[in-house]
Amino acid sequence: MKSGLTHQIKHRQYANDEFMTPPELAKKLITLVPLRKGNTVLDPCPGKGAFYNNFPPEVFKSRILGDFLECQTDFDWIIGNPPYSKLDNWFVKTIELSTWGFAYLLGSINITPRRLEIVNEAGFGLTHIHLCKVFHWFGISAFCIWEKDKPNIIGYDRNIWR
């Protein structure tokens, strides 16, 4: 995709990025997160509750019904399917509020070296990637888990090679 078109999509007035996670997929993905009894867990973008409704009973779960970017409460874990049109701001806010880690279902094209660098500089390492395909979603999705003070499982560089 040409960068001009990418820029237009990213900066359009109305985002078209409400893609509801299938509940069975959310259930499976939650089992990949190293949650512990008593953890505080936030679904910052609950939609129809695919993640929120499937958090295990031994954690304290919360959801944001307003604007996540205005939230001021810390959580051990933040888990969900964020709006892709706001990912940069979403990552910054997630880093600010998450004390143990976070896990997001992303389009695989949204996992960029720049975003990895931002998260790494805040002390979070990418510890797990689970690839999946959801019917009617563009391309392959990746459920990515970042944990505080853990190393990355992948390498990257920000060079533009010619």
N, C-alpha and C positions, 0 to 999 in steps of 0.2 A: 504494500500500500504506500502510495506517495506521502511524503511528510505533510504536504499541504492539505490533503484530504484528512489525514490523521489529526492535524491541528483543527480543522473545521469540526470534526466529530467531537474532539475533546472540549472545544469552546462553544459548542452550540448552545442556544438559549435554553432549550428544554432537553434534558437528558432522556434517553430511551434505554435505561439500564435497570429496570425492575424485572429481574429474572428470578422466579421463585425456585428455591432448592427443593427437589423431591424429598419428602420426609424420610423415605427409606435410605436415601443417600446420606442425608444428614446424620441419621442414626449410625450408619457405618463409619462416617468420618469422625464423629465424636469419640468412638472407641479408640481412635489413633492418638488422641491427645492424652498426655500423661497427667490426667486429673487426679487429685487426691481428696480424700474425705475432708470436708470442711472448706475446700477452696471456694472462693467467690468467683462466679463466672458470669460474664455479661454477653448477651447477644445484642450488639449495637444496632442491628438492622433486622428486626424480627419478622417482617413481612407477615406470612401466615403461620409463623412459629415452628418451622421445620427444625431448626436447631434448638430454640428455647424449649419447646415441648418435649424434646428428647434428651435434655441434659439429665445425667443420672441423679437419683434422689439424694445421694450423699453429699452433693454440693449445694451451695447457696446460689440460686440463679436469679438474675436480673435481666431486664430488657429495657431498651430505650424506646419510648414512644414519641419523643420529640426529636430534636436535633442532636445527634451524637457529638458533633463538633463543639457543642456547648456544655457537655458533661464535665463535671469537676471531681467525680468520685473514682478512686483507684479500685482495681479489681485484680485478682490473681491471674485470671485468664480472660481473654476476649476472643470469642469464637463466632464466626458468621460468614455471610456472603455479602461483602460490602458493595456499594454502588461504584462501578468502575469509573464513572465520570468524576468522582471525587477522591480517587485513590491516593494521590499525593498528600492531601490534607488529612485523609483518613489514617494513613500510616503515621503521620506526625502526631495526631491525637492519640492513636493506639499506643505508641511508644511512651507517651506522657502518662497514660493511665494504667498500663499493664505492669504488674510487678513480677510475675513468673513467666508469662509468655502469651502468645496469641496465635490463632490459627484462622486462616481465611481461605475461602474457596474463590479462586481467581481464574480468569482466562489465562492460559499459559503465556500469551503474548504480553501480559501485564507484569511478568516477572522480569524486571530489567536490572542491569548492573547498577544503575543509579539508585533504584529503590533498595536493592540489596545493600548498597553502601550506606544509605541513610539509616537503615535498620541496624546494620553492623556497628556503625559509629555510636549508636545508642546502647550497645552492649547486648544485642540479641543475635543469636546465630540461627540460621535455617537448618533445622535438624531432621526434617522429614518432608517429602513431597509424595503425594498420592495422585496419580493421573487418572482422570475419569472422563467419560463422554456423556453428556446429557442431551437427550433428544431436543432438537430445535435451538440449542445454544450454539454459538459460533465456535468452531474448533474444539480443541481439547481443553478441559479445565484442570486446574491443579490445586489440590488442597495442601496448603503450605503451613507448616508449624515452625514458629520461631520461639526459641527459649532463651531466657535471660542467662548471660554468662556461659553460653555453650558455643562450641565452634561450628562453623558452616560445614555442611556436607558437600558443598559444591564450590568451585572456584569461579572467578569472573575477572574481567578487566574492562575498563571504560575506554580503551583505545578504539579509534575508528581505523580499521586496517584497510589499506588500499593496495 
